[in-house]
Amino acid sequence: MSELTQCNFCSLRKIKRRATGEGKTVTLRQSSEGIKVFVHRKDEDLLPWNDDTPPEKSNQVSEFYGLSGGCVC
């Protein structure tokens, strides 16, 4: 990994901090491709990215191939 690249653990930590500030929840879901990351209000359904809908209609914000238990930057 490049010295200038943030690891997935730190990226997720940043996503969680921002979501908390906006009063939203972060949900992780395992998929066949990796781990999908959603930021949503508690009453919202999880809307993953797909080819038929524009990204702004989704509340999926990222997808990781793997996620470590701690920082590996």
PyMOL Python script that loads the backbone (N, CA, C, O; Angstrom):
from pymol import cmd

cmd.read_pdbstr("""\
ATOM      1  N   MET A   1       0.845  -1.176   0.000  1.00  0.00           N
ATOM      2  CA  MET A   1       0.000   0.000   0.000  1.00  0.00           C
ATOM      3  C   MET A   1       0.889   1.237   0.000  1.00  0.00           C
ATOM      4  O   MET A   1       1.921   1.268   0.670  1.00  0.00           O
ATOM      5  N   SER A   2       0.494   2.232  -0.736  1.00  0.00           N
ATOM      6  CA  SER A   2       1.234   3.480  -0.812  1.00  0.00           C
ATOM      7  C   SER A   2       1.200   4.209   0.525  1.00  0.00           C
ATOM      8  O   SER A   2       0.241   4.074   1.285  1.00  0.00           O
ATOM      9  N   GLU A   3       2.226   4.966   0.805  1.00  0.00           N
ATOM     10  CA  GLU A   3       2.251   5.765   2.031  1.00  0.00           C
ATOM     11  C   GLU A   3       1.177   6.842   2.023  1.00  0.00           C
ATOM     12  O   GLU A   3       0.787   7.339   3.080  1.00  0.00           O
ATOM     13  N   LEU A   4       0.702   7.203   0.852  1.00  0.00           N
ATOM     14  CA  LEU A   4      -0.296   8.269   0.732  1.00  0.00           C
ATOM     15  C   LEU A   4      -1.726   7.737   0.689  1.00  0.00           C
ATOM     16  O   LEU A   4      -2.678   8.515   0.628  1.00  0.00           O
ATOM     17  N   THR A   5      -1.878   6.416   0.721  1.00  0.00           N
ATOM     18  CA  THR A   5      -3.195   5.807   0.625  1.00  0.00           C
ATOM     19  C   THR A   5      -3.696   5.422   2.009  1.00  0.00           C
ATOM     20  O   THR A   5      -2.968   4.812   2.793  1.00  0.00           O
ATOM     21  N   GLN A   6      -4.923   5.776   2.303  1.00  0.00           N
ATOM     22  CA  GLN A   6      -5.536   5.422   3.569  1.00  0.00           C
ATOM     23  C   GLN A   6      -6.037   3.984   3.499  1.00  0.00           C
ATOM     24  O   GLN A   6      -6.578   3.573   2.472  1.00  0.00           O
ATOM     25  N   CYS A   7      -5.870   3.217   4.564  1.00  0.00           N
ATOM     26  CA  CYS A   7      -6.363   1.839   4.576  1.00  0.00           C
ATOM     27  C   CYS A   7      -7.895   1.840   4.708  1.00  0.00           C
ATOM     28  O   CYS A   7      -8.495   2.854   5.064  1.00  0.00           O
ATOM     29  N   ASN A   8      -8.506   0.704   4.420  1.00  0.00           N
ATOM     30  CA  ASN A   8      -9.966   0.593   4.494  1.00  0.00           C
ATOM     31  C   ASN A   8     -10.489   0.841   5.906  1.00  0.00           C
ATOM     32  O   ASN A   8     -11.557   1.428   6.079  1.00  0.00           O
ATOM     33  N   PHE A   9      -9.746   0.400   6.911  1.00  0.00           N
ATOM     34  CA  PHE A   9     -10.172   0.621   8.294  1.00  0.00           C
ATOM     35  C   PHE A   9     -10.282   2.117   8.589  1.00  0.00           C
ATOM     36  O   PHE A   9     -11.267   2.568   9.174  1.00  0.00           O
ATOM     37  N   CYS A  10      -9.269   2.884   8.182  1.00  0.00           N
ATOM     38  CA  CYS A  10      -9.292   4.334   8.421  1.00  0.00           C
ATOM     39  C   CYS A  10     -10.341   5.024   7.560  1.00  0.00           C
ATOM     40  O   CYS A  10     -10.966   5.986   8.005  1.00  0.00           O
ATOM     41  N   SER A  11     -10.543   4.546   6.332  1.00  0.00           N
ATOM     42  CA  SER A  11     -11.604   5.100   5.477  1.00  0.00           C
ATOM     43  C   SER A  11     -12.966   4.886   6.119  1.00  0.00           C
ATOM     44  O   SER A  11     -13.800   5.792   6.123  1.00  0.00           O
ATOM     45  N   LEU A  12     -13.198   3.695   6.663  1.00  0.00           N
ATOM     46  CA  LEU A  12     -14.471   3.415   7.324  1.00  0.00           C
ATOM     47  C   LEU A  12     -14.635   4.278   8.567  1.00  0.00           C
ATOM     48  O   LEU A  12     -15.731   4.769   8.840  1.00  0.00           O
ATOM     49  N   ARG A  13     -13.563   4.468   9.319  1.00  0.00           N
ATOM     50  CA  ARG A  13     -13.630   5.318  10.515  1.00  0.00           C
ATOM     51  C   ARG A  13     -14.033   6.742  10.138  1.00  0.00           C
ATOM     52  O   ARG A  13     -14.812   7.378  10.848  1.00  0.00           O
ATOM     53  N   LYS A  14     -13.500   7.242   9.019  1.00  0.00           N
ATOM     54  CA  LYS A  14     -13.850   8.584   8.537  1.00  0.00           C
ATOM     55  C   LYS A  14     -15.316   8.641   8.099  1.00  0.00           C
ATOM     56  O   LYS A  14     -16.010   9.617   8.387  1.00  0.00           O
ATOM     57  N   ILE A  15     -15.786   7.612   7.411  1.00  0.00           N
ATOM     58  CA  ILE A  15     -17.192   7.542   6.992  1.00  0.00           C
ATOM     59  C   ILE A  15     -18.104   7.555   8.216  1.00  0.00           C
ATOM     60  O   ILE A  15     -19.124   8.244   8.225  1.00  0.00           O
ATOM     61  N   LYS A  16     -17.740   6.796   9.247  1.00  0.00           N
ATOM     62  CA  LYS A  16     -18.557   6.733  10.470  1.00  0.00           C
ATOM     63  C   LYS A  16     -18.599   8.081  11.183  1.00  0.00           C
ATOM     64  O   LYS A  16     -19.652   8.491  11.670  1.00  0.00           O
ATOM     65  N   ARG A  17     -17.458   8.773  11.248  1.00  0.00           N
ATOM     66  CA  ARG A  17     -17.421  10.094  11.896  1.00  0.00           C
ATOM     67  C   ARG A  17     -18.342  11.074  11.186  1.00  0.00           C
ATOM     68  O   ARG A  17     -19.101  11.804  11.824  1.00  0.00           O
ATOM     69  N   ARG A  18     -18.269  11.084   9.862  1.00  0.00           N
ATOM     70  CA  ARG A  18     -19.112  11.995   9.078  1.00  0.00           C
ATOM     71  C   ARG A  18     -20.597  11.633   9.252  1.00  0.00           C
ATOM     72  O   ARG A  18     -21.433  12.521   9.417  1.00  0.00           O
ATOM     73  N   ALA A  19     -20.919  10.350   9.216  1.00  0.00           N
ATOM     74  CA  ALA A  19     -22.312   9.915   9.358  1.00  0.00           C
ATOM     75  C   ALA A  19     -22.870  10.303  10.724  1.00  0.00           C
ATOM     76  O   ALA A  19     -24.006  10.764  10.825  1.00  0.00           O
ATOM     77  N   THR A  20     -22.077  10.117  11.767  1.00  0.00           N
ATOM     78  CA  THR A  20     -22.521  10.481  13.113  1.00  0.00           C
ATOM     79  C   THR A  20     -22.824  11.975  13.188  1.00  0.00           C
ATOM     80  O   THR A  20     -23.812  12.378  13.803  1.00  0.00           O
ATOM     81  N   GLY A  21     -21.995  12.783  12.576  1.00  0.00           N
ATOM     82  CA  GLY A  21     -22.208  14.233  12.548  1.00  0.00           C
ATOM     83  C   GLY A  21     -23.480  14.622  11.819  1.00  0.00           C
ATOM     84  O   GLY A  21     -24.074  15.659  12.112  1.00  0.00           O
ATOM     85  N   GLU A  22     -23.904  13.795  10.869  1.00  0.00           N
ATOM     86  CA  GLU A  22     -25.133  14.053  10.105  1.00  0.00           C
ATOM     87  C   GLU A  22     -26.344  13.350  10.715  1.00  0.00           C
ATOM     88  O   GLU A  22     -27.443  13.432  10.167  1.00  0.00           O
ATOM     89  N   GLY A  23     -26.155  12.655  11.850  1.00  0.00           N
ATOM     90  CA  GLY A  23     -27.256  11.943  12.495  1.00  0.00           C
ATOM     91  C   GLY A  23     -27.670  10.681  11.754  1.00  0.00           C
ATOM     92  O   GLY A  23     -28.828  10.270  11.826  1.00  0.00           O
ATOM     93  N   LYS A  24     -26.737  10.067  11.045  1.00  0.00           N
ATOM     94  CA  LYS A  24     -27.041   8.868  10.266  1.00  0.00           C
ATOM     95  C   LYS A  24     -26.328   7.651  10.831  1.00  0.00           C
ATOM     96  O   LYS A  24     -25.473   7.769  11.708  1.00  0.00           O
ATOM     97  N   THR A  25     -26.684   6.493  10.324  1.00  0.00           N
ATOM     98  CA  THR A  25     -26.144   5.210  10.751  1.00  0.00           C
ATOM     99  C   THR A  25     -25.315   4.610   9.631  1.00  0.00           C
ATOM    100  O   THR A  25     -25.621   4.807   8.455  1.00  0.00           O
ATOM    101  N   VAL A  26     -24.268   3.880   9.988  1.00  0.00           N
ATOM    102  CA  VAL A  26     -23.459   3.148   9.012  1.00  0.00           C
ATOM    103  C   VAL A  26     -23.767   1.662   9.169  1.00  0.00           C
ATOM    104  O   VAL A  26     -23.723   1.121  10.274  1.00  0.00           O
ATOM    105  N   THR A  27     -24.078   1.017   8.056  1.00  0.00           N
ATOM    106  CA  THR A  27     -24.353  -0.411   8.047  1.00  0.00           C
ATOM    107  C   THR A  27     -23.417  -1.095   7.056  1.00  0.00           C
ATOM    108  O   THR A  27     -23.242  -0.625   5.932  1.00  0.00           O
ATOM    109  N   LEU A  28     -22.817  -2.210   7.480  1.00  0.00           N
ATOM    110  CA  LEU A  28     -21.949  -3.002   6.621  1.00  0.00           C
ATOM    111  C   LEU A  28     -22.690  -4.281   6.223  1.00  0.00           C
ATOM    112  O   LEU A  28     -23.320  -4.926   7.061  1.00  0.00           O
ATOM    113  N   ARG A  29     -22.610  -4.636   4.962  1.00  0.00           N
ATOM    114  CA  ARG A  29     -23.235  -5.860   4.459  1.00  0.00           C
ATOM    115  C   ARG A  29     -22.236  -6.631   3.608  1.00  0.00           C
ATOM    116  O   ARG A  29     -21.639  -6.080   2.683  1.00  0.00           O
ATOM    117  N   GLN A  30     -22.060  -7.893   3.923  1.00  0.00           N
ATOM    118  CA  GLN A  30     -21.189  -8.752   3.129  1.00  0.00           C
ATOM    119  C   GLN A  30     -21.866  -9.057   1.802  1.00  0.00           C
ATOM    120  O   GLN A  30     -23.065  -9.333   1.760  1.00  0.00           O
ATOM    121  N   SER A  31     -21.102  -9.007   0.724  1.00  0.00           N
ATOM    122  CA  SER A  31     -21.616  -9.378  -0.594  1.00  0.00           C
ATOM    123  C   SER A  31     -20.604 -10.309  -1.241  1.00  0.00           C
ATOM    124  O   SER A  31     -19.535 -10.558  -0.684  1.00  0.00           O
ATOM    125  N   SER A  32     -20.939 -10.816  -2.402  1.00  0.00           N
ATOM    126  CA  SER A  32     -20.007 -11.711  -3.090  1.00  0.00           C
ATOM    127  C   SER A  32     -18.756 -10.963  -3.549  1.00  0.00           C
ATOM    128  O   SER A  32     -17.706 -11.578  -3.738  1.00  0.00           O
ATOM    129  N   GLU A  33     -18.853  -9.646  -3.728  1.00  0.00           N
ATOM    130  CA  GLU A  33     -17.709  -8.842  -4.165  1.00  0.00           C
ATOM    131  C   GLU A  33     -16.878  -8.313  -3.003  1.00  0.00           C
ATOM    132  O   GLU A  33     -15.716  -7.960  -3.202  1.00  0.00           O
ATOM    133  N   GLY A  34     -17.429  -8.249  -1.811  1.00  0.00           N
ATOM    134  CA  GLY A  34     -16.712  -7.691  -0.666  1.00  0.00           C
ATOM    135  C   GLY A  34     -17.665  -7.223   0.410  1.00  0.00           C
ATOM    136  O   GLY A  34     -18.629  -7.915   0.740  1.00  0.00           O
ATOM    137  N   ILE A  35     -17.400  -6.051   0.956  1.00  0.00           N
ATOM    138  CA  ILE A  35     -18.211  -5.484   2.032  1.00  0.00           C
ATOM    139  C   ILE A  35     -18.782  -4.162   1.551  1.00  0.00           C
ATOM    140  O   ILE A  35     -18.035  -3.238   1.230  1.00  0.00           O
ATOM    141  N   LYS A  36     -20.103  -4.069   1.500  1.00  0.00           N
ATOM    142  CA  LYS A  36     -20.775  -2.838   1.087  1.00  0.00           C
ATOM    143  C   LYS A  36     -21.004  -1.956   2.307  1.00  0.00           C
ATOM    144  O   LYS A  36     -21.360  -2.444   3.379  1.00  0.00           O
ATOM    145  N   VAL A  37     -20.797  -0.657   2.136  1.00  0.00           N
ATOM    146  CA  VAL A  37     -20.946   0.315   3.220  1.00  0.00           C
ATOM    147  C   VAL A  37     -22.099   1.253   2.872  1.00  0.00           C
ATOM    148  O   VAL A  37     -22.101   1.892   1.819  1.00  0.00           O
ATOM    149  N   PHE A  38     -23.075   1.325   3.769  1.00  0.00           N
ATOM    150  CA  PHE A  38     -24.253   2.171   3.577  1.00  0.00           C
ATOM    151  C   PHE A  38     -24.290   3.228   4.668  1.00  0.00           C
ATOM    152  O   PHE A  38     -23.977   2.940   5.823  1.00  0.00           O
ATOM    153  N   VAL A  39     -24.666   4.443   4.313  1.00  0.00           N
ATOM    154  CA  VAL A  39     -24.915   5.521   5.276  1.00  0.00           C
ATOM    155  C   VAL A  39     -26.365   5.928   5.084  1.00  0.00           C
ATOM    156  O   VAL A  39     -26.762   6.338   3.994  1.00  0.00           O
ATOM    157  N   HIS A  40     -27.164   5.814   6.157  1.00  0.00           N
ATOM    158  CA  HIS A  40     -28.605   6.024   6.021  1.00  0.00           C
ATOM    159  C   HIS A  40     -29.219   6.443   7.350  1.00  0.00           C
ATOM    160  O   HIS A  40     -28.611   6.304   8.411  1.00  0.00           O
ATOM    161  N   ARG A  41     -30.420   6.949   7.262  1.00  0.00           N
ATOM    162  CA  ARG A  41     -31.209   7.222   8.470  1.00  0.00           C
ATOM    163  C   ARG A  41     -31.776   5.890   8.949  1.00  0.00           C
ATOM    164  O   ARG A  41     -31.940   4.963   8.156  1.00  0.00           O
ATOM    165  N   LYS A  42     -32.071   5.793  10.222  1.00  0.00           N
ATOM    166  CA  LYS A  42     -32.503   4.510  10.790  1.00  0.00           C
ATOM    167  C   LYS A  42     -33.750   3.939  10.133  1.00  0.00           C
ATOM    168  O   LYS A  42     -33.927   2.721  10.105  1.00  0.00           O
ATOM    169  N   ASP A  43     -34.615   4.795   9.604  1.00  0.00           N
ATOM    170  CA  ASP A  43     -35.861   4.307   9.010  1.00  0.00           C
ATOM    171  C   ASP A  43     -35.745   4.047   7.507  1.00  0.00           C
ATOM    172  O   ASP A  43     -36.726   3.637   6.886  1.00  0.00           O
ATOM    173  N   GLU A  44     -34.579   4.272   6.910  1.00  0.00           N
ATOM    174  CA  GLU A  44     -34.388   4.082   5.473  1.00  0.00           C
ATOM    175  C   GLU A  44     -33.963   2.655   5.142  1.00  0.00           C
ATOM    176  O   GLU A  44     -33.253   2.011   5.914  1.00  0.00           O
ATOM    177  N   ASP A  45     -34.410   2.170   3.981  1.00  0.00           N
ATOM    178  CA  ASP A  45     -33.948   0.893   3.461  1.00  0.00           C
ATOM    179  C   ASP A  45     -32.538   1.055   2.911  1.00  0.00           C
ATOM    180  O   ASP A  45     -32.116   2.161   2.574  1.00  0.00           O
ATOM    181  N   LEU A  46     -31.813  -0.058   2.822  1.00  0.00           N
ATOM    182  CA  LEU A  46     -30.482  -0.035   2.216  1.00  0.00           C
ATOM    183  C   LEU A  46     -30.650  -0.115   0.705  1.00  0.00           C
ATOM    184  O   LEU A  46     -31.256  -1.052   0.185  1.00  0.00           O
ATOM    185  N   LEU A  47     -30.109   0.873   0.009  1.00  0.00           N
ATOM    186  CA  LEU A  47     -30.247   0.958  -1.444  1.00  0.00           C
ATOM    187  C   LEU A  47     -28.873   0.850  -2.083  1.00  0.00           C
ATOM    188  O   LEU A  47     -28.172   1.855  -2.195  1.00  0.00           O
ATOM    189  N   PRO A  48     -28.466  -0.354  -2.509  1.00  0.00           N
ATOM    190  CA  PRO A  48     -27.132  -0.520  -3.099  1.00  0.00           C
ATOM    191  C   PRO A  48     -27.033   0.095  -4.482  1.00  0.00           C
ATOM    192  O   PRO A  48     -28.036   0.373  -5.140  1.00  0.00           O
ATOM    193  N   TRP A  49     -25.774   0.302  -4.907  1.00  0.00           N
ATOM    194  CA  TRP A  49     -25.525   0.753  -6.270  1.00  0.00           C
ATOM    195  C   TRP A  49     -25.969  -0.343  -7.211  1.00  0.00           C
ATOM    196  O   TRP A  49     -25.796  -1.524  -6.911  1.00  0.00           O
ATOM    197  N   ASN A  50     -26.527   0.021  -8.326  1.00  0.00           N
ATOM    198  CA  ASN A  50     -26.750  -0.944  -9.390  1.00  0.00           C
ATOM    199  C   ASN A  50     -26.706  -0.225 -10.724  1.00  0.00           C
ATOM    200  O   ASN A  50     -26.665   1.005 -10.769  1.00  0.00           O
ATOM    201  N   ASP A  51     -26.713  -0.971 -11.793  1.00  0.00           N
ATOM    202  CA  ASP A  51     -26.550  -0.385 -13.123  1.00  0.00           C
ATOM    203  C   ASP A  51     -27.784   0.362 -13.611  1.00  0.00           C
ATOM    204  O   ASP A  51     -27.685   1.162 -14.541  1.00  0.00           O
ATOM    205  N   ASP A  52     -28.954   0.117 -13.002  1.00  0.00           N
ATOM    206  CA  ASP A  52     -30.197   0.703 -13.486  1.00  0.00           C
ATOM    207  C   ASP A  52     -30.551   2.046 -12.861  1.00  0.00           C
ATOM    208  O   ASP A  52     -31.379   2.779 -13.402  1.00  0.00           O
ATOM    209  N   THR A  53     -29.940   2.375 -11.736  1.00  0.00           N
ATOM    210  CA  THR A  53     -30.292   3.621 -11.062  1.00  0.00           C
ATOM    211  C   THR A  53     -29.055   4.502 -10.895  1.00  0.00           C
ATOM    212  O   THR A  53     -27.946   3.989 -10.746  1.00  0.00           O
ATOM    213  N   PRO A  54     -29.235   5.803 -10.919  1.00  0.00           N
ATOM    214  CA  PRO A  54     -28.103   6.711 -10.730  1.00  0.00           C
ATOM    215  C   PRO A  54     -27.563   6.630  -9.295  1.00  0.00           C
ATOM    216  O   PRO A  54     -28.319   6.332  -8.370  1.00  0.00           O
ATOM    217  N   PRO A  55     -26.269   6.893  -9.103  1.00  0.00           N
ATOM    218  CA  PRO A  55     -25.668   6.791  -7.762  1.00  0.00           C
ATOM    219  C   PRO A  55     -26.341   7.660  -6.708  1.00  0.00           C
ATOM    220  O   PRO A  55     -26.346   7.301  -5.531  1.00  0.00           O
ATOM    221  N   GLU A  56     -26.908   8.798  -7.106  1.00  0.00           N
ATOM    222  CA  GLU A  56     -27.541   9.670  -6.106  1.00  0.00           C
ATOM    223  C   GLU A  56     -28.836   9.078  -5.535  1.00  0.00           C
ATOM    224  O   GLU A  56     -29.353   9.588  -4.541  1.00  0.00           O
ATOM    225  N   LYS A  57     -29.361   8.025  -6.138  1.00  0.00           N
ATOM    226  CA  LYS A  57     -30.550   7.349  -5.618  1.00  0.00           C
ATOM    227  C   LYS A  57     -30.169   6.236  -4.644  1.00  0.00           C
ATOM    228  O   LYS A  57     -31.047   5.548  -4.124  1.00  0.00           O
ATOM    229  N   SER A  58     -28.890   6.052  -4.394  1.00  0.00           N
ATOM    230  CA  SER A  58     -28.378   4.997  -3.538  1.00  0.00           C
ATOM    231  C   SER A  58     -27.861   5.591  -2.234  1.00  0.00           C
ATOM    232  O   SER A  58     -27.443   6.748  -2.198  1.00  0.00           O
ATOM    233  N   ASN A  59     -27.890   4.797  -1.158  1.00  0.00           N
ATOM    234  CA  ASN A  59     -27.251   5.237   0.077  1.00  0.00           C
ATOM    235  C   ASN A  59     -26.021   4.382   0.390  1.00  0.00           C
ATOM    236  O   ASN A  59     -25.503   4.405   1.507  1.00  0.00           O
ATOM    237  N   GLN A  60     -25.563   3.628  -0.614  1.00  0.00           N
ATOM    238  CA  GLN A  60     -24.287   2.931  -0.500  1.00  0.00           C
ATOM    239  C   GLN A  60     -23.191   3.935  -0.824  1.00  0.00           C
ATOM    240  O   GLN A  60     -23.242   4.606  -1.855  1.00  0.00           O
ATOM    241  N   VAL A  61     -22.198   4.037   0.057  1.00  0.00           N
ATOM    242  CA  VAL A  61     -21.154   5.041  -0.143  1.00  0.00           C
ATOM    243  C   VAL A  61     -19.813   4.444  -0.529  1.00  0.00           C
ATOM    244  O   VAL A  61     -18.948   5.152  -1.045  1.00  0.00           O
ATOM    245  N   SER A  62     -19.627   3.150  -0.287  1.00  0.00           N
ATOM    246  CA  SER A  62     -18.346   2.535  -0.595  1.00  0.00           C
ATOM    247  C   SER A  62     -18.500   1.029  -0.640  1.00  0.00           C
ATOM    248  O   SER A  62     -19.520   0.474  -0.232  1.00  0.00           O
ATOM    249  N   GLU A  63     -17.466   0.383  -1.143  1.00  0.00           N
ATOM    250  CA  GLU A  63     -17.389  -1.075  -1.117  1.00  0.00           C
ATOM    251  C   GLU A  63     -15.926  -1.451  -0.952  1.00  0.00           C
ATOM    252  O   GLU A  63     -15.071  -0.979  -1.701  1.00  0.00           O
ATOM    253  N   PHE A  64     -15.639  -2.301   0.027  1.00  0.00           N
ATOM    254  CA  PHE A  64     -14.279  -2.737   0.313  1.00  0.00           C
ATOM    255  C   PHE A  64     -14.143  -4.213  -0.030  1.00  0.00           C
ATOM    256  O   PHE A  64     -15.063  -5.000   0.199  1.00  0.00           O
ATOM    257  N   TYR A  65     -12.985  -4.587  -0.584  1.00  0.00           N
ATOM    258  CA  TYR A  65     -12.707  -6.005  -0.816  1.00  0.00           C
ATOM    259  C   TYR A  65     -12.424  -6.713   0.495  1.00  0.00           C
ATOM    260  O   TYR A  65     -12.713  -7.902   0.635  1.00  0.00           O
ATOM    261  N   GLY A  66     -11.869  -6.006   1.441  1.00  0.00           N
ATOM    262  CA  GLY A  66     -11.571  -6.565   2.748  1.00  0.00           C
ATOM    263  C   GLY A  66     -11.495  -5.450   3.772  1.00  0.00           C
ATOM    264  O   GLY A  66     -11.373  -4.276   3.423  1.00  0.00           O
ATOM    265  N   LEU A  67     -11.568  -5.828   5.031  1.00  0.00           N
ATOM    266  CA  LEU A  67     -11.548  -4.852   6.114  1.00  0.00           C
ATOM    267  C   LEU A  67     -10.756  -5.442   7.264  1.00  0.00           C
ATOM    268  O   LEU A  67     -11.120  -6.488   7.801  1.00  0.00           O
ATOM    269  N   SER A  68      -9.686  -4.785   7.641  1.00  0.00           N
ATOM    270  CA  SER A  68      -8.848  -5.267   8.736  1.00  0.00           C
ATOM    271  C   SER A  68      -9.469  -4.898  10.080  1.00  0.00           C
ATOM    272  O   SER A  68     -10.397  -4.093  10.145  1.00  0.00           O
ATOM    273  N   GLY A  69      -8.949  -5.493  11.146  1.00  0.00           N
ATOM    274  CA  GLY A  69      -9.443  -5.210  12.477  1.00  0.00           C
ATOM    275  C   GLY A  69      -8.855  -3.945  13.092  1.00  0.00           C
ATOM    276  O   GLY A  69      -9.268  -3.526  14.173  1.00  0.00           O
ATOM    277  N   GLY A  70      -7.903  -3.345  12.412  1.00  0.00           N
ATOM    278  CA  GLY A  70      -7.269  -2.131  12.892  1.00  0.00           C
ATOM    279  C   GLY A  70      -6.546  -1.439  11.757  1.00  0.00           C
ATOM    280  O   GLY A  70      -6.535  -1.926  10.627  1.00  0.00           O
ATOM    281  N   CYS A  71      -5.950  -0.315  12.058  1.00  0.00           N
ATOM    282  CA  CYS A  71      -5.248   0.474  11.047  1.00  0.00           C
ATOM    283  C   CYS A  71      -4.018  -0.270  10.539  1.00  0.00           C
ATOM    284  O   CYS A  71      -3.245  -0.829  11.317  1.00  0.00           O
ATOM    285  N   VAL A  72      -3.852  -0.264   9.198  1.00  0.00           N
ATOM    286  CA  VAL A  72      -2.661  -0.844   8.572  1.00  0.00           C
ATOM    287  C   VAL A  72      -2.009   0.167   7.632  1.00  0.00           C
ATOM    288  O   VAL A  72      -1.286  -0.215   6.711  1.00  0.00           O
ATOM    289  N   CYS A  73      -2.264   1.451   7.861  1.00  0.00           N
ATOM    290  CA  CYS A  73      -1.674   2.509   7.027  1.00  0.00           C
ATOM    291  C   CYS A  73      -0.167   2.497   7.148  1.00  0.00           C
ATOM    292  O   CYS A  73       0.509   3.312   6.522  1.00  0.00           O
TER     293      CYS A  73
END
""", "prot")
cmd.dss("prot")
cmd.show_as("cartoon", "prot")
cmd.util.cbc("prot")
cmd.orient("prot")
